[in-house]
Amino acid sequence: IVVRFPPPAASLALASQNLGAAFGSGELLAAVRAALGPQYAATTLRSTASKHAFRASDGGASQSVIFAGRISSQLVAPEEDPCNFGNGGCHGLVICTADPSNAVTGVICGTCPDGHIGDGTVAGTGCTDVDECTDPARINGGCASIVVCSNTVGGRTCGACPLGYVGDGVTCVDVNECVVANGGCDTLSSCTNTAGGRTCGTCPAGFKGSGDTGCKRESACASNNGGCDPLTTCSDTAAGGSSCGSCPAGSVGSGTSGCVDYDACADRPCADGVHCEDDKAPLMTRKCGNCPPGQLGDGVTCASNPCFLKNGGCDALTSCSATATGGAVCGECPSGYERTNEDQFASCANVDGCALEPCHPGVLCTDVPPPAMGRICGACPTGYQGDGAICTDIDECADVAVVNGRCDTNTTCINVPGSVECGPCPGWALGSGKTGCKPKTTCSVNNGGCDKVTACEDNMFGISCGPCPAGFSGSGNLGCIDIDGCAGNPCFAGVACNDIRAPDLGFMCDPCPEGFSGNGTHCAMCSMGVSIAASTAVDGAVPRRRDTRIIAAATLMASSCSSAAGYVFRWSAARSDGTPVALDPDITKSDTLQLFLPRKSLPPGLSYTLRFEGRQASNSMVTSSVEFAFFVQSAALQATIAGGEVLLREGLPVTLDATASIDPDDETEFEWEFTWLCQEVPAAATGAATAPMGECNTADGNRLELTRASAIELPGLLLAGGPAPDGKAYIFTLNARKGARRATTTTTVAVVVAPLEAVGQPPSASIFPFASGKVNAGDVARIQAAVSSDASPETLRLTWSATRVTIAATTDWLDGAELAPADQSETSAVVVEQPVDLLADNFISSASISTVNLVLSANALQSGWRYQLRLDVVDTNGMAAAFITLQQNQPPAGGSVLAFPATGTAMSTRFRLVAESWTDADPPLAYRFTVKVRGQEDQQLQDFSPLAEYQGTLPGGASSQGGVLVVAVEVMDALGAVSQPQELEVVSTWPVIASEEEATAATASLLSNAEAAIMAGGPQEALSL
């Protein structure tokens, strides 16, 4: 339905106001509702009434125009917006939008967030957490059957895969340990893969030991302990052989077959989902780890934790503890708060100090905000003195500073509460004690004693005084007194009353106190609403290794409410184990709309319930709160090997060091465990089948023996070399473990036989690693190397080269980490290696490939490939090389930006921009919104944040382009990769300003709105204004 009104320019403002009033009052809406019937609920209502006339900012001539863009929610007067009162009856996790078309509630409640079910309304089904773990449609919550599923608010978390499996808990795949270095079994024995592990075969005849402990040729004790286990005693026999003693305490087996540490975890003594850590020999004990998320206990037995979800139903301001029977007990509300009823699960509300101890009647009472308790009383009414809590009447008649209580000295002063009454004048005088006593004379002298505002008339009896004029009470004889409109204190408590002087009648009240709305005579307490707008939580969980942000939205008081002092915001938190949580505002910004929780600041495996509270700064009874719960996920270990990825000359020792391995959680319950495996990479044979991996040998021809005990370092390895240029390559596999968490990484060491002419120290090379081994698409990769050479500089030669590998039909479970060879075998991976021409167009930005450092051009690395770059160093003393592996990190993709409404008025219409359907392998995502006029630079509306939408005004487009603006969103993943802007055109036309006065008024209005936005905690909205 389109109705056009072409008023003349002179009548534009009045016509717009009249039309807007008719639309907003409901008259037009009622007619439309009657005409459309049931279709009305699905109709978007827009008024084309513009309340102001503006001048086009791009220099266009003044013209009469009517602008579209006031969506239905904006037709509701702010003081009548239902969303300002208890979020309009919507659940605190959804957004409330006013909608006049809903005759019942007047609002539309948004949809519940992921992991919740319900209609989003408080009166209805609200937003209830879905227990994914018990959902019959998702077996074990979608987790692997061999792990524990723990329900969280908004999602679920899967336990760690057991030892011998790899995956994220959703999928756990058995690792074929036998593929890598014969599974750690001696190469003379067989390795058989089992579910979650492997078994080693026996040693061949003539050897002692086992595949687990190593096969050693039987001999006399002087050689290799006679083949006996190193933990046992060897005794020579008469036949020249050896006899092995028994294994020490804490070990099982024999000296002949090998001694193996007793496994106290073999009978699974810990509860389901709890990691069992075997204590090392000579101990024969074990330690059970923490119970799975959502459970309590010592690890041997675990029971459900009633406090895990939403603080057990307790208010987030209180602690929650479990009873012996599995129930929840809520702690006391903190200072300044009290429960709304006797139920322990009732929310904590601000203690109203004014209700506990009111002020003197007629005195404004202001509650003291938490954590303090009490109230502040305003000034006593006129005629009273005191502190506002207790006000006593002032005896003006006895006040020496006021002669006779300001009554005429010829009259009597009578004290009354809050004022005085004056007695009558004596018989010789006219007037009153309040207006003054004047002698009776003729009208020519002192108006005959009549009040000066009345007429005096001489007559045969003396004089006659006329009546008092309008606005006065009394008579000419007794005096005329200005009628006090403020008598009886007609204004609201604490609001000053201003009498209107005669001849007019009445009074005017000052504005209502802070946090109230009304005309000063009647003032009503205002209200506000808050909700959670966005967070970095994914499926109800946050990774401990990353920063966490939660953004609240505040529906502030209506514009008719007094709020010069602004607003105060506060976050508080409760932990599922009952430990108090302190939020430092300097670090967490817990006094703003956006809460920031730094990485590694929250212990893993626990759930947190946050409470966000907003209130008017000077009236703590204008307040609202909402809760938000999330689970902190344990971070994956990061295994790191220093000293590898090198090529060196035979005879030079190499040390492999795992000291730099990282536990982002800084867990102290379990110690690091490091085990190493080594295998020789066979030389490529043209036309021959791929040779199996071989065993590692030292330079003296013996087999490399790796310790069975945990070792963080392999020092001084002297490995056998091969012919230049590639030498003999060895792959070292590091398995790092802390409790149930583990990580695997590999490194390559290549060794070449020393050239005969080599006389000095050979060169060395190393490459500084890249964080995460990824390069964001569009970024330049600067690879920095360090080279050392003692030879003459002119003999030094540097050469960079590269290959790339694609792995098909595999799944990268751990943040893009390459699968171990066993995993590749399980998934039938196809490995394709290709040489890379570094000198091809646009691959490198360096001048050559013979420099120490190499710069890769933007987008040189292609998606789906892993690149190995190699720096070869050659001088007269030998050769060396260093390697680095990189891959491209793809930015978020697949999304778009939407705008509501599509057209509007510059700096007036409130637009809503929404980023929709963006996906990426590295959540959480952050969103940045911009706007620009075609041909001009972008203007930032909202910097990168978890908030996937922007709400605010937009500037106007150029009139020559029809007011078209281009809005855009850029999306960034957790590793910093940023998408290309997705753009959308909207129309935002500048209004026409008819006069300089209206321009000044419009500017003042925008400045006022910007100041209000700053006080309300919205600096970005203020900047946009």
ZASE-451249 format. One record per residue (C-alpha): residue in one letter; x, y, z. Coordinates in pm, whole numbers, plus 32768, in hexadecimal, padded with zeros to 4 digits. Example, Ala and Ser with C-alpha at 12.3 -4.5 7.8 and 13.67 -1.06 7.14 Angstrom:
<sites>
A84CE7E3E830CS85577F9682CA
</sites>
This chain:
<sites>
I800080008000V80A181457F91V800B82987FDFR80C083CC7F5BF809F85297FEEP814386467F29P8130876B801EP81C888BB7FC1A831C89078054A828F89FD8151S81A988F281DDL829987CC81D5A82EC87C68349L818287EE83B7A810386EB82BFS820F85F6832AQ81BD86248498N804985F7845FL807884C1838AG8175842F847DA8089846F85A0A7F6983C284F0F8046829A849DG80E1828385F7S7F9882AE86B2G7F0E81768612E7DFA82158543L7E9681B583F7L7F1180698482A7DB0800D84EDA7D2F80548390V7E447F8682EFR7E0C7E6983E6A7C997E638396A7CDD7E608220L7DE67D4E8223G7D547C678328P7E357B3C8371Q7F387BB88274Y7F827CE18354A806D7C1D8437A81557BD58311T81597D3C8295T82827E2582B9L82037F7E8312R82BF80B682AES8266822082D7T82EA831181D3A82B4843382BFS83ED84FF8302K83E485CD843FH84F986BA83D7A855B877E82A4F86CE8777824CR87B488038145A886887048069S89D186F680DDD8A5B86CC7F7EG89F1882A7F1BG88A787D67E78A879888DB7E6ES868D88DF7F7BQ856388147F15S842C87797FA7V845B86077FD6I83C784F080A8F84B883DC8111A8475826D814FG851B81A6825CR846A81A883ADI8431803683EBS83137FCD84C8S83E47FA48602Q8447811285EBL82DF818385E0V82C3812F8750A831082568831P844782048902E838982278A47E8289812F89C3D837F80338934P832C7EE489DDC84957E7389B3N84FA7F748AB9F843A7EAE8BBEG84CE7D5C8C18N854B7D288AB2G83E17D348A40G83977BE08AD6C84A17B4189F9H85A37A538A89G86EC7AF68AE4L87A87A3389D7V86DA7AC588B9I86B07C208828C85667CD6885DT84DE7DAE8741A83A97E868767D82987E2E866EP814D7EEB8676S80B27DE38596N80B47CED86BBA7F7A7D528771V7FC27C678896T81287CAF88FFG81937DCA8818V82E47D2287E0I83947C1D8711C84837B3B87D2G85B57ABF8718T860F795386F0C86C278958803P883A786A87CFD88D077238758G88B9760B8854H8771768E88E5I860576468898G84CE771588DBD83FE7838885DG84E1794288F8T83D379D089DEV83CC79D08B59A825A797E8B60G828B785F8A6CT839977598A57G84BA78538A6BC860C77D289FDT865F76828A9AD87B075DD8A73V87A974A2899FD885873758A3AE890772F98903C89A071D389C0T884C71338A02D87AC719488B8P87377049881BA877570DC86C4R88E871058715I89886FCF87A8N8A6B703988C7G8A2D71A2885EG8AE371698717C8C25711087D0A8CE86FD5878FS8C636EAB8853I8DAC6E7F8910V8DAA6FDC89ADV8CCB708A8AAEC8BD2718D8A30S8B9A72B38B20N8A77739E8AECT8AC475138AF6V89E176428ADDG89A976708968G8A69753C88FER8B2D740E8976T8C9873AE8999C8D347261893EG8E4071C88A17A8F9F7181899BC8FD9704B88C9P907E6F358992L91EE6EE48966G92286E37881DY911E6F01876BV912D704F86BAG901671478680D8F50725F871DG8E63718787EBV8D55719F86E2T8E2070A98617C8F256FC286AFV8FF06EEF85BBD90D56DD9862BV92406E2F85E3N93036D218530E943C6D478604C94F26C3B8539V95126D1F840AV96056E0F84B1A97576D798516N96BA6C1E853FG95E46CAE8657G97156CD38735C97466B588730D989E6AD386E9T98D26AAD8573L992A693F85AAS97CC69008634S9673692385A1C957A6A3985F2T940569EE85F9N930D6B0C8609T91F46AED870AA90CE6BCC8765G916E6CEC8820G92CE6C5D881CR93B96B59878ET946E6A1B87F8C95D669C087AFG96436862874AT975D679387DEC98CA67B18789P996266B28699A9A3B6594870DG9B8C65FB8797F9B036740881FK9A87679D8974G9980689E89D0S983868E78922G97B069C28815D97436AB68927T98926ACF89D7G99776A8E88AFC9A2169578820K9B8E69278880R9C6F680D880EE9CC3671C8923S9E2C6738898EA9F05673F8AC2C9EB4684C8BBFA9FD869228B54S9F29696D8A0EN9DE06A288A17N9D88699C8B72G9D7A68458AD3G9C33689F8A28C9B8968BB8B7CD9AA169DD8BC4P9B706B088C3AL9A9E6B0D8D79T9B1469AE8DDDT9C5B690B8E45C9D1968368D48S9DE767048DB3D9ED6664B8CC9T9E9964D78C93A9F9A63C48C67A9F32639B8AFDG9F9365038AB2G9E3065828AB8S9D77664C8BBDS9C6F66278CC9C9B8067488D13G9B0367AD8E69S99A0680A8EC7C98FA69578E77P98FF6A618F87A97D16ACD9052G96C86B7E8F86S97176AB58E4DV968D69728DC1G973168738CDBS988E67E58CF6G99EF684C8CABT99EA67608B81S98A067D18AE5G98C169398B58C983C6A078C79V97036AD28C3FD96756BD38D31Y95496B488DEFD940D6BE58D5EA932C6C3D8E82C922A6CC68D8BA91F86B7F8CD0D90BE6B228D93R90236C7D8D53P90036CE48EC0C8F926E488E73A8E326EB98E1FD8DBC6EC28CB6G8E566FE28BF8V8F63701D8D01H90CF70048C9BC919F6F068D5EE930E6F5B8D8AD93F16E3A8DE8D95006E928EE2K965C6E338E74A97256D188F0EP97766CC5901CL96176D3D9074M94F66C5A901CT93E46D5C904AR931E6E3E8F68K92746F928F6EC91196FE18EE7G90E771308E3FN8FC772228E5CC8E6371B28E26P8DCD720B8CD1P8D2873618CABG8BDE73698D63Q8C48726A8E67L8CE172768FC3G8DB7717A907BD8F1670FA90B9G8F3B705B8F62V8F036EFD8FE8T8D936F499011C8CE2706B8F67A8B8070F08F94S8ABA71FA8EDFN8B0D73618F45P89C2741B8F78C8A7B75678F61F8B0E752A8E07L89EE75B68D3AK898D77208D7BN8A23771C8ED8G892776138F40G8809770A8F19C88A177F1901ED88C979608FD0A8A1F79A78F39L8A607A94905CT8A5F796A9149S8B2D782E9169C8AA476D39124S8B0E759A91DEA8AA2742F91C5T8A04736492DAA8A5271FA9326T890F71979278G89607258913BG8890738E917BA88FC74F89157V892075EE9275C892C77619223G8A02785192ECE898D799C9376C895C7ACE929BP8A7F7BC292B9S8A6D7D099374G896C7DF692E5Y88937CE09257E877A7C0692DER86AD7AEA924FT85627B4791B4N84B77A33927EE8505791B9373D856778239264Q86E177EB9261F86D777F090E4A8634794890DDS87017A579037C87C47B5790FDA87317CB390E2N87AF7E02915AV87477E4992C2D86647F7B92B3G86E9805493CAC85C2813F93A1A84CC802793EAL858A7FBC9521E85AE811895AFP84E6822894FEC854783949507H846F84A7959BP832684D294DDG835785AF93AEV84D1857093A0L856A84BE9272C8600836F92D7T871782DB9201D878A81769238V890081399266P8979803F915DP8A1E7EF291BAP8AFD7E869259A8AA17F989352M894D7FA093FAG887780C39463R87DF81F793CBI882983679395C8720846493F6G86F985AE9343A86C6870393DFC85AF873D94D7P847B87F79458T845F896F9482G841D89C595EAY84D18892966FQ8634884B96D3G86F9870896F8D87B38602962CG868A85969558A865E8457961CI85D7851B9744C854D86769702T84CF8758981BD83F6888797F9I84A789D89808D84048ACB9901E841B8C009828C83708CD39938A84958C929A24D85A38CBF991FV86688DF89984A86DF8E1C981BV85798E4897A5V84BC8F5B985DN836D8ED698DBG83748DBE97D9R834D8EC996C8C81F58F249753D81AB9096978DT822F90F898E3N80D49175993FT804D9011991BT80858EC399C0C81658DB5991FI80DF8C559944N81C68B3298E0V81288A169812P81D688E59771G82B189609658S82418ACA966DV819E8BDD9745E804B8C7E9767C802C8DF097B3G7F1E8E87988EP7E358FA79825C7E9391189829P7E1191F19944G7CCF92B79914W7D7D93F798A6A7E1D9351977DL7DC492A2963FG7E7F917595ACS7EFA9035964EG80278FB79709K80AA8F1A95CAT8079904994E5G80BB915295ECC7FDD923896C2K7F999396963AP7EDC94AE96EFK7D8395069670T7D97965295B7T7D0296F59488C7D4896639333S7E3C977992EAV7F23970193FDN7FBF95AB93D9N7E97952F9308G7DC1955A943FG7E5E942694DBC7DD2934793C8D7EBA924B9325K7F8292FA9219V7EFF92139108T7D9692729153A7CCA93AC911AC7C7A949E9238E7B3D956F923BD7AE796889333N797F969293AEM78AE971E94C6F7917960495A8G7A8696299561I7B2595539452S7AC694179394C7BC8931D9311G7B91926891CAP7BBA90EE9192C7D0A90489153P7D5E90148FE4A7D808EC18F3AG7E938DE58FC3F7E708E699127S7DAC8DF79254G7D278ED3936FS7C8590289359G7CE79192933CN7CA291C394AFL7D6A90929527G7E7190959417C7EA98FD992D4I7F8F8EAB92D2D80148E089198I7F6C8CB39184D807F8BB391C8G80588A9F90C5C815E89D59181A809389CA92C1G805A88639327N819A87ED9275P80F58785912BC823D8711908EF82DC85BA90AFA83B8858491DEG8503863191AEV848E86F8907FA849C887290ACC8354892C9080N83508A848FDAD82208B5F9019I81958C1C8EEER817B8D898F55A80348E478F47P7F708EA28E82D7FA68D408DFCL7F4B8C128ECDG7FF38ABF8EFAF814C8A308F2BM826589888E6AC8328885C8EE6D849688208E96P84ED86E18DD2C84BB85938E7BP85E385038F3AE86E584248E90G864A82DE8E22F84E683628E1BS840383E08D06G82D884C38D1BN827786318D30G830A86748E85T81B8865F8F30H819E84EE8EEFC82E3842C8EC1A82F682BA8E76M842681DB8EA4C84C2818A8D55S854580388CECM864D7FA58C07G86987E538B6FV87D87D928B28S882B7C5D8A5BI895A7BA189D4A89A27C12886FA8AD17B40880DS8BF77A778890T8D2479B5881AA8C93787688B0V8C5E776287AED8B5276618807G8B5576DC896EA8CCD76B68997V8E0277948984P8F66771B8947R905077758A64R916977CB8974R90A878EF88DED901A7A348960T8EA87A2D89B4R8DB77B4D8976I8C4A7B6789D9I8B837C958960A8A477D068A0DA89367DE0897DA88847EE28A52T87297F6689FFL874B80B18AB4M864181858B57A855382488A7CS85C283A28A10S84BA843B8AF3C857383B18C22S867084898CD5S87CD83FB8CACA88D585088CB8A89BB84228D81G89B683088C7EY89C781968CC8V8A9A80A08D8EF8AE57F3E8D18R8B6E7E198DDEW8BCD7CB18D91S8BEF7BA68E9EA8C397A328E83A8C0478E88F35R8CD477AB8F02S8C4A76488EFAD8D3675D5900EG8CC276EC90F8T8E0D77AA90F2P8DD779269104V8E2479E28FC3A8EB17B438FC6L8E947C138E88D8F927D2E8E81P8EF37E508DC0D90497EC98D4BI90867D7C8C9DT8F2F7CEA8C53K8E737E308C10S8D667DA68CF6D8CD27F028D1DT8C7C7F218BA9L8B8E7E7B8AB5Q8CA87D9A8A37L8D4C7CA08B22F8EAF7C368ACAL8F417AF98B61P90B27AD28B02R912E79878A82K91A0788C8B89S90F479528C9EL8FE3784D8CD5P903076E88D49P8FBE75DF8C4DG8EB374DC8C82L8DD175C88D47S8C9776848CEEY8C5677F18D3ET8B1278AE8D69L8B297A238D28R8A347B2A8D9DF8A247C758CE4E89777D8F8D9AG89287EEB8D1BR889C800A8DE7Q8865817E8DD8A899282248E7CS88D682F48F7BN87A582188FB0S880880B18FFCM869D803D8FF9V8696806B8E7FT874B7F278E32S873F7DE88D68S88177CAF8D57V884F7B7D8C7CE89207A418CA0F8A05798D8BAAA8AB2783D8BDEF8BD577988B2BF8CCF767C8B51V8E4C76A28B3FQ8EEA759F8A5CS9040750C8A9BA913E75758998A9200748388C2L936E744E8910Q946674D88816A959073F187E7T96C574A98769I981D74298706A9943751686FDG9A8074B78641G99D873F88526E9982744383BDV9AF67456836CL9BFB73B58290L9D5773938328R9EA272E482F8E9EEA718E8388G9FA7719D84CCL9EFA72D78547P9E107299866DV9CA67301865AT9BCA733E8789L9A5173258772D99A073E58884A982E73E088E2T985074E589F4A978975E4892CS965475048924I952975CA899ED9408757B8A85P931D76A58A5AD926376378B94D939B76318C6FE931074F88D13T93C574898E4FE930273488E98F93D872788DAAE9544728F8D3EW95BE72948BD8E961171408B41F96EF71398A0AT973970068936W9802700087F5L98036F2186C2C98F96F2685A3Q98F06E938447E99D36EB6831BV993A6F3381D7P99A66E4380C3A9A516ED17F93A996F6EF57E65A999E6DE57D63T99366E387C00G98286D4E7B83A98296C887CC7A97156C6A7DC6T972C6D497EF5A981C6CAB7FEEP97B16C7C8157M98336D618263G997A6CE782FBE9A166CF48454C9AF36E1384BFN9C6B6DDD84DBT9D7D6EA6857DA9EBD6F0E84CED9F776DE38562G9E856CF384BBN9DBE6C9285F1R9C486CAA8611L9BCA6DEB86B3E9B426D92880AL9A326E818884T99E46E8889F5R98A26DE58A67A987B6EE58B7DS97E5703C8B4FA98EA711D8AB0I98B772898A5BE99FE72908999L9ACC71B088B6P9C2A724188E1G9D5F72188808L9CDA71268701L9DEB70AF8612L9D34701F84E7A9DB86F6483BDG9DC67032827FG9D816FFE8112P9E09708D7FCEA9DCF71FA7F77P9CFF72B97F26D9BD9721A7FDFG9C96713B80CEK9BDE704381A7A9A9670C1823AY9A097063838CI98AA70B18406F988B70DF857DT972D70C7860FL96E6716B875EN95B970FB8828A957571FB893BR947071B18A44K93D9724C8B7EG92CC71728C11A91C971258B07R9240723A8A22R934E71F48927A93EE728187F2T94D271F486E6T95C7729F8604T96E472378523T982872CC84ADT9926726583A8V9A9E725483D2A9B707210829AV9CE071B382B7V9DE271B7819CV9F3671158193AA04A721481C3PA1047270807FLA27072068074EA2E5736E8044AA22B73EA8177VA31F74718278GA25E756F8348QA115759283FCP9FF47551830BP9EE4765882DBS9D9B76578397A9C4076DA8349S9AF7770883FEI99A777A883AEF98D3786584A6P978177B384C5F962D78488471A951C784C8579S942677338525G94E276EF83DFK93D877B08320V93DB78E68246N929979A6821FA921879CA80BEG92827B198033D93A57B408127V95127B5280C5A95E47A40816DR973E7AB281DAI981979838221Q994A79D682F2A9A7778F08308A9BC078F183C5V9CFE78778316S9E58783F83A8S9F9477F282E1DA10977F48336AA17777D381CCSA1D778EE80E6PA0A479BF8090EA0DB79937F1CTA0AC781B7F40L9F5E78397FF2R9E3077DC7F1FL9CC377FF7F8BT9BA277647ECCW9A2C77587F1FS994C76477E90A97F075C57ED8T970274A37EADR959474847EFEV94BB73637F73T934473317F6CI929C722E8046A914C71B87FC5A903670FF807BT90B1715F81D6T9025722A82F1D90F3732F83A6W907A7303850BL916173E185D0D9159753F853DG91F474E283F2A93087400847BE937F72F88386L930C719683D1A940870988445P94626F8C8344A938C6E938402D925F6F7283D6Q92AB6F958264S92B26E1D8246E91626DFE82F2T90C06EF98203S916B6E8480C4A92086FD8808DV929C702A7F3DV93DE70F17F58V944D71B87E27E959572797E30Q95E973847D31P971974617D02V96D875D67D1CD977A76D37C35L97D277F17D1FL983178CD7BF7A96DB78B07B5AD961479F17B35N959B7A8B7C7BF960F796F7D5EI97247A287E11S975B7B997E4ES98CE7B6A7E99A99D17BD67D9DS9A587A737D82I9A56791B7E21S9BBF79407E93T9B867A207FBFV9B7179CE8130N9A087A3E814AL98EE79EC805BV97AB7AAF8028L967E79FC7F95S95877AD37ED8A94237AFA7F4DN935379C67EF5A948679077E7EL941977E07F50Q92E677357EC1S91D076A27F8FG91D975297FC3W935375097FB1R946774FC80B2Y95AF75938040Q970A753380B8L980E763D8077R997E75E0808EL9AB476B880B0D9BF5760B8042V9D41769880BCV9E8B7626801DD9FF07692805BTA14975F08040NA11D75498192G9FDC7497813DM9E6974D18121A9D36750981F9A9BC6754681C5A9A9175B78283F99217580823EI97CF761B828FT966E75A6823FL955776A081F9Q93F3769E817FQ92EC77A1812CN91DE77FC8226Q909878428171P8FBE796381EEP8E4F7939824DA8D6779078125G8C0678BA80B6G8B5A79DF8160S8AAC7B238108V8A357C6881A3L88C67CCB81C7A88317E218214F86EA7E7C82BEP864A7F5B8246A86D07F8080E7T868680F680D6G8685820B81D7T86E1836B823CA884883CD8281M88A183F083F3S873883A58450T86CF824683E8R8765813584BFF87EC802C83D3R883B7EC58434L89537E178375V89727C9F83A5A8A907BB58342E89F57A6782E6S8A6B79028299W8BE5793482BET8CB377F982FBD8E1F77AD8346A8EF1769383D7D8F88777784DFP8E71781085B3P8E1178ED865CL8DD479F08550A8DE37B6C856FY8D207C648499R8D707DC4841DF8C6B7EA48378T8CB57FCB8294V8BF580C181BBK8C5E819C8099V8BDA827E7F8AR8C3782017E31G8D8D828C7DD7Q8DEB82E47F3EE8EAA82348053D8E0C81408148Q8D8C81C18293Q8D9A80C783B0L8C52808B8462Q8CC67F73854BD8E207EDE8577F8E5E7D678583S8D8F7CCD869BP8CBF7B9286D8L8B867C608693A8B027BEA8543E8A2A7D1D8515Y8A387E988525Q891B7F78858FG892C80EF855ET88FF820E8471L89B082398323P8A2A836F826BG897D83DB812DG89DD837E7FCDA8A1984777EB7S88DA84FE7E17S897684C87CC0Q898083527D16G882083467DA2G889E83387F08V893D81E37ED1L8A36816B7FD7V8B0880317FD6V8B0C7F778121A8BFF7E57814DV8C6E7D4F8245E8DC67CB4826DV8DEB7B768339M8F277B0483EDD8F7679AA8478A9038795685B4L9183795284F6G914F7AAD8463A90E87A5282FFV8FF57B5B827ES8EF17B218171Q8EB87C008047P8DAA7D058094Q8C4C7C958041E8B8E7DC97FCCL8A247E317FBAE89827F707F3CV888E80318017V87E881817FE3S8820829180E8T87B083E88072W880C852C811CP86DC85EF8199V86A587558126I86E2886F821FA8608899E81E9S86BF8A9582CAE87FF8ACE838CE873A8AB184D0E86C189558472A882288F3840ET88A089638562A878B88A58610A87D4876A8546T8947877D859CA88F987B1870CS881486828703L892785A68670L8A2286208772S892A85D78886N88F3847987FFA8A6B844187EAE8A9A84B08954A898183C889BEA8A2582A88901I8B6E82E289B7M8AC082E48B0AA8A0D81A48AA6G8B5480F08A5CG8B41810B88DFP8C7381CB8866Q8C66813D8706E8AFE81AD86DAA8B648304875CL8C7983138657S8B8582B88542L8AA883D885AF
</sites>
